[in-house]
Amino acid sequence: MDKKVLILKNITREGPGILEKILQENLIYYDVVDLIAGERPPDSKNYGTLIVMGGPDSANDKNQKIKNEIKYVKTWITAKKPFLGICLGLQLLAKAKGAKVVKNKIKEVGFRDTDGNFFEVELLKNSQKDPFLYKLGKKIKVFHLHGETVTLTKKMQLLGKGKFCANQIVKVADCAYGLQGHFELTPRMLNVWLSEDPDLKKLDTDSVRADFIKIKEEYERTANQIFTNFLKIARLI
């Protein structure tokens, strides 16, 4: 079962998107579990790689869903198996490993920051040799949808930082990584998110769609590279 991937969704609309396409193209077996729909994570022993998607929850929530999810992630990391956390997935990973999840100084929503510039993540010079960042260059554009961020313990490594939210790409263990931003977005997913997410509804949706069109080629190239890098780290490609 080392070749099988488990994907946990924290809200139905936030699926694997571009990542799923890469899994399919490489004939990688995967299962998707929708936690918000009441589905339960299967026995972790049946999977070799775990990917946890985003969602509107906070890793600080005290409900049973979050408690169970953090416990599940802890078990996974203890087993030293490949892990990728996206947005909430990163925050759950950090929390499971003893870091804190705190309110960010601003909410990061959409493609552009409060100055009107595209959100970018700067890849740190001393981290660019990490295989997760292979062929990504020095800066990458990203889509954001979060109001919280993570602190880092001394054992965690920061790989990429942002202007308004510093801890953007984090390495927690040899094969455990987290992304604060979203690189999985497809045009179809964006339309669903714009119609359903409370924070995105506040934006000019036509402008958000226009932004996606403007950077789509670069965004998809980055997404394909970073997800392929992770799947290589997980020895699935």
BAMI-837151 format. One line per 8 residues: their letters; for each residue x, y, z of N, C-alpha, C, CB. Coordinates in steps of 0.02 Angstrom, whole numbers, plus 50000, padded with zeros to 5 digits. Glycine has a CB too. Layout:
<recs>
a) X:Y:Z:X:Y:Z:X:Y:Z:X:Y:Z ~ ...
</recs>
This chain:
<recs>
mdkkvlil) 50041:49939:50000:50000:50000:50000:50042:50064:50000:49954:50000:50060 ~ 50109:50057:49996:50153:50115:49998:50139:50164:49941:50225:50093:49996 ~ 50109:50140:49887:50098:50183:49829:50030:50217:49831:50104:50142:49766 ~ 49990:50202:49881:49922:50230:49882:49921:50295:49923:49873:50179:49912 ~ 49886:50345:49896:49882:50412:49927:49813:50422:49958:49896:50467:49874 ~ 49813:50451:50018:49750:50469:50051:49745:50545:50052:49747:50440:50124 ~ 49688:50571:50030:49675:50643:50030:49617:50658:50076:49660:50669:49958 ~ 49628:50701:50125:49575:50721:50171:49550:50790:50153:49600:50719:50245
knitregp) 49484:50795:50141:49453:50860:50127:49420:50885:50191:49401:50854:50069 ~ 49430:50949:50206:49401:50979:50266:49337:51018:50250:49450:51025:50298 ~ 49323:51028:50187:49260:51055:50163:49252:51029:50092:49256:51134:50167 ~ 49192:51013:50073:49181:50978:50010:49211:51014:49950:49107:50968:49999 ~ 49205:51081:49947:49227:51118:49888:49302:51122:49880:49199:51188:49891 ~ 49340:51110:49934:49413:51117:49929:49446:51049:49917:49441:51149:49994 ~ 49442:51028:49854:49471:50964:49835:49541:50972:49807:49427:50931:49784 ~ 49570:50917:49780:49640:50918:49758:49653:50952:49692:49665:50848:49754
gilekilq) 49602:50964:49651:49610:51003:49590:49667:50982:49546:49619:51073:49608 ~ 49714:51028:49534:49772:51014:49491:49811:50953:49516:49819:51075:49488 ~ 49816:50946:49580:49852:50889:49609:49819:50823:49588:49854:50895:49686 ~ 49754:50822:49588:49718:50761:49568:49733:50742:49496:49642:50770:49577 ~ 49738:50792:49453:49754:50781:49383:49823:50749:49376:49752:50846:49343 ~ 49871:50772:49416:49938:50743:49414:49938:50671:49438:49986:50785:49458 ~ 49899:50657:49490:49893:50588:49515:49865:50542:49461:49848:50586:49578 ~ 49814:50567:49426:49782:50526:49374:49829:50515:49315:49718:50560:49350
enliyydv) 49864:50567:49296:49910:50562:49238:49967:50513:49252:49939:50631:49220 ~ 49986:50507:49316:50041:50462:49334:50016:50395:49360:50085:50495:49386 ~ 49951:50382:49353:49921:50318:49373:49935:50302:49445:49946:50262:49328 ~ 49931:50353:49488:49942:50344:49560:49874:50333:49593:49979:50406:49591 ~ 49867:50279:49629:49805:50263:49662:49794:50311:49722:49804:50190:49686 ~ 49732:50334:49729:49718:50379:49784:49645:50373:49805:49734:50452:49765 ~ 49632:50390:49867:49564:50394:49894:49554:50463:49923:49552:50339:49948 ~ 49493:50489:49916:49476:50555:49943:49422:50544:49997:49450:50603:49887
vdliager) 49436:50570:50056:49388:50565:50112:49364:50635:50130:49421:50530:50174 ~ 49298:50645:50129:49268:50710:50144:49247:50712:50217:49207:50724:50097 ~ 49288:50742:50259:49276:50741:50331:49213:50780:50350:49335:50770:50368 ~ 49199:50835:50315:49142:50876:50333:49077:50840:50316:49146:50943:50296 ~ 49081:50791:50272:49021:50752:50254:49011:50693:50301:49028:50726:50182 ~ 49054:50691:50352:49046:50638:50402:49086:50575:50388:48975:50620:50409 ~ 49125:50576:50334:49167:50517:50319:49226:50515:50367:49192:50520:50245 ~ 49246:50455:50384:49301:50447:50432:49365:50425:50398:49281:50396:50486
ppdsknyg) 49422:50449:50421:49485:50428:50392:49495:50353:50401:49545:50467:50424 ~ 49517:50318:50350:49529:50246:50355:49594:50233:50394:49533:50214:50286 ~ 49607:50169:50405:49668:50149:50440:49729:50175:50401:49671:50071:50447 ~ 49771:50213:50435:49828:50244:50402:49878:50192:50376:49864:50291:50450 ~ 49875:50132:50402:49921:50079:50380:49909:50059:50307:49914:50018:50425 ~ 49851:50077:50281:49834:50057:50212:49858:50108:50160:49759:50049:50207 ~ 49893:50160:50182:49914:50213:50136:49987:50232:50149:49869:50275:50144 ~ 50020:50256:50096:50090:50275:50102:50101:50350:50107:50128:50249:50045
tlivmggp) 50053:50390:50082:50060:50462:50079:49994:50495:50099:50082:50486:50009 ~ 49999:50548:50140:49939:50584:50162:49942:50657:50138:49932:50581:50239 ~ 49887:50681:50110:49879:50750:50090:49817:50779:50123:49875:50757:50013 ~ 49825:50833:50161:49768:50863:50196:49754:50932:50165:49783:50869:50273 ~ 49692:50940:50143:49673:51001:50107:49651:51056:50156:49617:50986:50058 ~ 49632:51113:50127:49611:51170:50168:49538:51166:50189:49622:51233:50130 ~ 49516:51219:50223:49447:51222:50246:49438:51280:50294:49426:51157:50279 ~ 49376:51295:50313:49362:51354:50355:49374:51343:50429:49292:51375:50345
dsandknq) 49388:51282:50450:49401:51268:50521:49465:51303:50544:49405:51193:50533 ~ 49473:51307:50609:49537:51327:50639:49567:51265:50671:49527:51385:50691 ~ 49633:51260:50667:49667:51205:50701:49662:51212:50777:49741:51202:50680 ~ 49639:51271:50800:49629:51282:50871:49559:51263:50895:49642:51355:50888 ~ 49515:51245:50849:49447:51225:50868:49450:51165:50916:49405:51207:50806 ~ 49402:51164:50961:49400:51110:51012:49351:51055:50995:49383:51139:51080 ~ 49321:51057:50935:49272:51006:50918:49307:50939:50903:49231:51028:50857 ~ 49267:50887:50901:49294:50819:50893:49327:50808:50826:49239:50768:50904
kikneiky) 49300:50841:50774:49330:50834:50708:49403:50855:50707:49290:50875:50656 ~ 49417:50914:50734:49485:50940:50735:49529:50899:50781:49486:51014:50755 ~ 49504:50880:50839:49543:50839:50886:49563:50774:50853:49502:50825:50950 ~ 49516:50742:50819:49530:50678:50786:49580:50687:50729:49465:50647:50760 ~ 49573:50742:50693:49617:50754:50636:49689:50766:50658:49591:50813:50594 ~ 49697:50805:50710:49765:50818:50736:49796:50753:50761:49763:50870:50793 ~ 49757:50712:50793:49781:50647:50818:49802:50603:50759:49726:50611:50860 ~ 49762:50604:50706:49777:50565:50646:49842:50588:50614:49719:50570:50596
vktwitak) 49851:50654:50610:49912:50681:50581:49973:50663:50624:49906:50758:50574 ~ 49965:50666:50690:50019:50648:50735:50041:50576:50723:49997:50656:50809 ~ 49993:50532:50716:50008:50461:50703:50047:50454:50638:49944:50419:50701 ~ 50026:50492:50588:50057:50488:50523:50130:50512:50525:50018:50531:50473 ~ 50141:50569:50557:50209:50597:50560:50255:50553:50602:50207:50668:50588 ~ 50227:50524:50654:50266:50478:50696:50290:50418:50655:50225:50453:50756 ~ 50249:50397:50607:50267:50341:50563:50317:50361:50509:50204:50312:50531 ~ 50333:50427:50506:50382:50454:50458:50363:50441:50385:50450:50424:50473
kpflgicl) 50299:50448:50371:50275:50439:50303:50263:50508:50270:50210:50396:50302 ~ 50268:50512:50204:50260:50576:50169:50194:50611:50184:50267:50566:50095 ~ 50198:50676:50195:50138:50716:50212:50142:50783:50177:50132:50725:50289 ~ 50085:50805:50150:50080:50873:50123:50017:50905:50151:50079:50872:50045 ~ 50025:50963:50182:49968:51000:50209:49958:51065:50171:49977:51014:50283 ~ 49897:51079:50151:49881:51140:50114:49835:51183:50156:49849:51124:50046 ~ 49857:51245:50170:49818:51293:50209:49801:51265:50279:49753:51313:50172 ~ 49739:51247:50292:49723:51216:50356:49765:51153:50367:49647:51197:50359
glqllaka) 49781:51118:50313:49823:51058:50318:49890:51073:50348:49831:51026:50250 ~ 49921:51130:50328:49984:51152:50358:49974:51168:50432:50011:51214:50321 ~ 49920:51202:50448:49909:51223:50517:49897:51163:50563:49849:51270:50520 ~ 49862:51112:50538:49853:51051:50576:49919:51015:50586:49802:51004:50541 ~ 49960:51014:50534:50026:50983:50538:50069:51018:50591:50062:50986:50470 ~ 50071:51085:50589:50111:51123:50636:50087:51112:50708:50108:51198:50619 ~ 50021:51112:50716:49992:51102:50783:50009:51032:50809:49915:51111:50780 ~ 50006:50983:50764:50021:50914:50784:50093:50906:50806:50006:50867:50726
kgakvvkn) 50137:50950:50781:50208:50945:50798:50229:50998:50850:50249:50954:50735 ~ 50181:51026:50885:50198:51069:50942:50203:51143:50928:50261:51047:50970 ~ 50189:51164:50867:50189:51236:50851:50121:51266:50868:50207:51247:50777 ~ 50117:51332:50863:50054:51366:50877:50022:51392:50813:50065:51424:50926 ~ 49956:51394:50814:49919:51425:50759:49889:51489:50787:49863:51377:50730 ~ 49905:51546:50756:49884:51611:50782:49852:51652:50726:49946:51649:50811 ~ 49817:51704:50747:49786:51749:50698:49840:51788:50661:49737:51798:50734 ~ 49834:51790:50594:49881:51830:50555:49861:51904:50560:49881:51807:50480
kikevgfr) 49909:51948:50547:49895:52020:50555:49842:52045:50506:49959:52060:50547 ~ 49836:52011:50449:49781:52026:50402:49756:51960:50373:49805:52074:50344 ~ 49694:51961:50347:49670:51904:50309:49699:51909:50239:49593:51902:50308 ~ 49724:51854:50214:49747:51851:50145:49695:51814:50104:49818:51816:50140 ~ 49665:51851:50057:49609:51823:50019:49615:51841:49945:49541:51849:50047 ~ 49614:51791:49902:49617:51802:49830:49687:51800:49802:49585:51867:49814 ~ 49697:51835:49747:49762:51836:49713:49804:51898:49731:49752:51834:49638 ~ 49771:51950:49759:49807:52013:49770:49806:52034:49843:49777:52069:49727
dtdgnffe) 49860:52066:49864:49865:52089:49933:49831:52157:49942:49939:52094:49955 ~ 49835:52185:50001:49801:52248:50016:49832:52307:49978:49803:52261:50090 ~ 49891:52298:49951:49923:52351:49910:49904:52345:49836:49999:52348:49918 ~ 49866:52293:49820:49846:52282:49751:49895:52241:49710:49836:52347:49719 ~ 49947:52215:49742:49996:52174:49708:49978:52100:49713:50067:52186:49736 ~ 50000:52061:49665:49989:51989:49669:50026:51960:49729:50012:51954:49604 ~ 49992:51915:49765:50025:51880:49820:50084:51840:49792:49976:51834:49859 ~ 50141:51846:49825:50200:51806:49805:50232:51775:49866:50250:51850:49767
vellknsq) 50263:51718:49854:50303:51685:49905:50376:51687:49883:50279:51611:49918 ~ 50419:51712:49925:50490:51715:49911:50523:51651:49938:50524:51778:49942 ~ 50556:51615:49895:50590:51553:49915:50658:51571:49944:50598:51504:49856 ~ 50670:51551:50005:50730:51571:50041:50792:51540:50010:50726:51551:50114 ~ 50844:51580:50005:50906:51561:49970:50937:51497:50000:50957:51617:49972 ~ 50936:51493:50066:50968:51434:50098:50923:51372:50096:50985:51451:50170 ~ 50864:51378:50065:50818:51321:50061:50807:51298:49989:50752:51340:50092 ~ 50836:51332:49941:50820:51318:49871:50848:51251:49846:50847:51372:49828
kdpflykl) 50891:51220:49886:50915:51154:49867:50870:51098:49891:50985:51143:49894 ~ 50819:51117:49931:50772:51066:49954:50733:51039:49894:50723:51096:50008 ~ 50724:50974:49888:50691:50945:49830:50618:50969:49821:50691:50870:49834 ~ 50588:50993:49873:50519:51018:49869:50515:51081:49827:50491:51030:49939 ~ 50570:51118:49824:50572:51182:49788:50607:51177:49720:50607:51233:49830 ~ 50621:51117:49698:50658:51106:49636:50625:51142:49577:50663:51031:49621 ~ 50664:51181:49541:50643:51216:49480:50588:51268:49491:50620:51166:49429 ~ 50582:51295:49551:50529:51344:49565:50554:51416:49559:50500:51332:49633
gkkikvfh) 50619:51426:49555:50645:51494:49549:50648:51529:49616:50603:51534:49501 ~ 50644:51596:49615:50652:51635:49676:50586:51659:49706:50695:51694:49663 ~ 50536:51671:49663:50470:51694:49687:50415:51660:49648:50464:51771:49680 ~ 50360:51644:49682:50304:51612:49650:50239:51647:49670:50301:51536:49667 ~ 50194:51654:49623:50128:51684:49637:50082:51630:49666:50097:51715:49574 ~ 50035:51652:49709:49994:51605:49746:49925:51634:49758:50028:51587:49813 ~ 49877:51590:49769:49809:51610:49789:49802:51599:49864:49754:51571:49749 ~ 49773:51647:49899:49765:51641:49971:49693:51642:49994:49803:51695:50006
lhgetvtl) 49681:51607:50050:49614:51608:50081:49622:51587:50154:49565:51560:50042 ~ 49650:51632:50194:49662:51615:50264:49667:51677:50307:49725:51572:50271 ~ 49652:51668:50372:49659:51723:50420:49705:51706:50477:49592:51741:50447 ~ 49731:51644:50476:49777:51621:50529:49843:51601:50499:49746:51563:50569 ~ 49893:51595:50541:49959:51575:50520:49990:51529:50574:50005:51636:50507 ~ 50049:51503:50561:50081:51458:50608:50145:51489:50635:50097:51390:50575 ~ 50161:51473:50697:50228:51486:50723:50270:51425:50707:50227:51502:50801 ~ 50335:51430:50714:50379:51373:50699:50419:51354:50760:50425:51389:50640
tkkmqllg) 50428:51289:50770:50473:51266:50822:50543:51265:50794:50451:51195:50848 ~ 50592:51254:50837:50662:51254:50816:50677:51196:50767:50708:51249:50876 ~ 50636:51144:50769:50648:51086:50726:50616:51095:50656:50620:51024:50759 ~ 50577:51148:50648:50545:51161:50583:50587:51209:50541:50475:51189:50593 ~ 50583:51201:50476:50622:51243:50430:50576:51283:50385:50670:51200:50388 ~ 50588:51348:50382:50550:51392:50338:50583:51391:50269:50546:51464:50366 ~ 50544:51372:50218:50570:51369:50149:50549:51429:50107:50547:51305:50116 ~ 50490:51456:50123:50464:51512:50084:50426:51560:50127:50421:51487:50027
kgkfcanq) 50435:51625:50115:50402:51675:50157:50362:51724:50115:50455:51713:50199 ~ 50312:51755:50148:50270:51805:50115:50277:51873:50149:50197:51784:50115 ~ 50250:51925:50117:50256:51993:50143:50211:52005:50203:50240:52043:50089 ~ 50151:51980:50200:50102:51993:50254:50091:51933:50299:50036:52014:50223 ~ 50116:51876:50278:50113:51814:50318:50179:51778:50306:50050:51768:50300 ~ 50222:51780:50355:50292:51758:50344:50297:51683:50328:50333:51773:50405 ~ 50264:51642:50367:50276:51570:50362:50231:51537:50310:50264:51537:50430 ~ 50255:51536:50248:50215:51514:50191:50228:51442:50169:50227:51559:50133
ivkvadca) 50291:51423:50167:50309:51354:50149:50354:51327:50204:50345:51350:50078 ~ 50333:51272:50234:50366:51247:50294:50383:51173:50286:50322:51257:50356 ~ 50443:51156:50308:50464:51086:50311:50465:51065:50384:50534:51075:50278 ~ 50426:51015:50401:50418:50995:50471:50460:50932:50486:50344:50981:50486 ~ 50469:50891:50436:50510:50830:50444:50539:50814:50375:50468:50770:50472 ~ 50578:50760:50370:50612:50744:50308:50565:50740:50248:50648:50678:50315 ~ 50506:50716:50257:50459:50710:50201:50390:50738:50219:50453:50637:50179 ~ 50389:50787:50264:50326:50819:50284:50330:50894:50272:50311:50805:50359
yglqghfe) 50286:50919:50228:50287:50988:50207:50217:51020:50213:50312:50994:50135 ~ 50217:51086:50217:50154:51122:50219:50157:51185:50177:50136:51139:50290 ~ 50101:51200:50144:50093:51260:50104:50037:51302:50135:50077:51243:50030 ~ 50049:51365:50150:49996:51407:50176:49948:51428:50120:50025:51469:50210 ~ 49974:51436:50060:49933:51457:50004:49907:51398:49963:49972:51502:49959 ~ 49867:51415:49913:49835:51365:49870:49866:51365:49801:49759:51377:49865 ~ 49890:51306:49780:49916:51297:49713:49874:51246:49673:49989:51275:49715 ~ 49822:51220:49704:49782:51167:49674:49723:51193:49633:49756:51122:49729
ltprmlnv) 49714:51259:49632:49653:51289:49605:49646:51280:49530:49653:51362:49622 ~ 49586:51260:49509:49567:51258:49439:49513:51311:49427:49541:51186:49419 ~ 49502:51331:49364:49449:51380:49350:49381:51359:49378:49443:51392:49276 ~ 49365:51296:49371:49300:51272:49396:49296:51278:49472:49289:51198:49375 ~ 49350:51259:49506:49352:51265:49579:49346:51338:49600:49418:51235:49607 ~ 49380:51382:49565:49377:51453:49582:49305:51478:49579:49421:51493:49535 ~ 49268:51459:49527:49199:51480:49521:49156:51457:49580:49169:51455:49456 ~ 49168:51395:49601:49131:51368:49659:49149:51406:49722:49145:51293:49668
wlsedpdl) 49213:51417:49732:49236:51452:49792:49208:51524:49794:49313:51454:49795 ~ 49208:51557:49736:49183:51625:49734:49109:51629:49751:49195:51655:49664 ~ 49073:51577:49735:49001:51577:49748:48983:51553:49818:48966:51534:49697 ~ 49031:51520:49853:49014:51490:49917:49053:51517:49976:49025:51417:49913 ~ 49115:51539:49966:49156:51560:50023:49138:51631:50045:49231:51555:50005 ~ 49125:51641:50109:49104:51707:50134:49156:51762:50122:49091:51703:50208 ~ 49219:51747:50130:49271:51798:50119:49280:51815:50045:49338:51775:50148 ~ 49276:51765:50003:49283:51778:49931:49222:51814:49903:49293:51712:49894
kkldtdsv) 49165:51803:49933:49104:51838:49910:49110:51914:49917:49043:51813:49949 ~ 49153:51936:49962:49162:52008:49974:49203:52042:49920:49195:52019:50042 ~ 49238:52002:49880:49281:52029:49828:49241:52041:49763:49340:51982:49815 ~ 49271:52079:49718:49243:52087:49651:49260:52024:49612:49272:52152:49615 ~ 49210:51980:49604:49223:51914:49576:49249:51917:49504:49160:51872:49579 ~ 49226:51966:49466:49251:51973:49397:49326:51990:49397:49212:52028:49359 ~ 49347:52030:49445:49418:52048:49450:49460:51988:49471:49427:52105:49501 ~ 49433:51947:49515:49469:51887:49537:49478:51839:49478:49432:51851:49595
radfikik) 49425:51830:49440:49430:51787:49381:49480:51815:49330:49360:51778:49348 ~ 49479:51880:49322:49526:51912:49275:49598:51904:49298:49509:51987:49268 ~ 49609:51907:49364:49675:51896:49392:49699:51825:49377:49676:51909:49468 ~ 49654:51777:49384:49672:51707:49372:49692:51698:49299:49614:51660:49390 ~ 49654:51727:49254:49670:51722:49183:49739:51752:49169:49616:51757:49140 ~ 49753:51808:49201:49816:51843:49190:49877:51802:49210:49816:51909:49229 ~ 49872:51764:49264:49930:51727:49289:49922:51651:49281:49942:51743:49362 ~ 49870:51629:49247:49852:51558:49245:49910:51514:49221:49793:51547:49199
eeyertan) 49943:51534:49168:49998:51493:49141:50054:51485:49192:50026:51524:49076 ~ 50074:51540:49223:50127:51538:49273:50104:51499:49335:50148:51610:49294 ~ 50043:51511:49357:50015:51477:49416:50013:51401:49406:49944:51504:49432 ~ 49989:51379:49349:49983:51308:49336:50052:51275:49328:49942:51296:49272 ~ 50099:51312:49299:50167:51286:49293:50197:51275:49362:50211:51334:49251 ~ 50187:51324:49407:50212:51318:49476:50178:51260:49511:50199:51383:49514 ~ 50112:51254:49503:50075:51201:49536:50099:51132:49514:50000:51208:49521 ~ 50106:51124:49449:50129:51059:49424:50198:51042:49449:50129:51059:49347
qiftnflk) 50241:51092:49454:50309:51079:49478:50311:51061:49552:50353:51140:49465 ~ 50277:51100:49593:50281:51089:49665:50248:51024:49686:50250:51147:49703 ~ 50192:51007:49654:50158:50944:49670:50198:50884:49644:50087:50943:49642 ~ 50227:50892:49585:50270:50838:49559:50331:50829:49603:50293:50855:49486 ~ 50359:50884:49627:50416:50879:49674:50397:50838:49735:50439:50949:49695 ~ 50339:50853:49763:50318:50816:49823:50307:50742:49808:50254:50847:49852 ~ 50276:50727:49752:50263:50657:49735:50328:50619:49722:50217:50652:49674 ~ 50379:50655:49699:50445:50623:49692:50477:50610:49759:50491:50667:49650
iarli) 50469:50658:49806:50493:50648:49874:50459:50587:49905:50481:50711:49917 ~ 50395:50579:49889:50357:50522:49916:50370:50458:49877:50282:50538:49914 ~ 50413:50462:49826:50433:50405:49784:50373:50375:49748:50467:50352:49826 ~ 50329:50418:49725:50271:50396:49687:50280:50408:49612:50208:50432:49712 ~ 50329:50449:49595:50345:50462:49525:50419:50446:49514:50330:50537:49506
</recs>
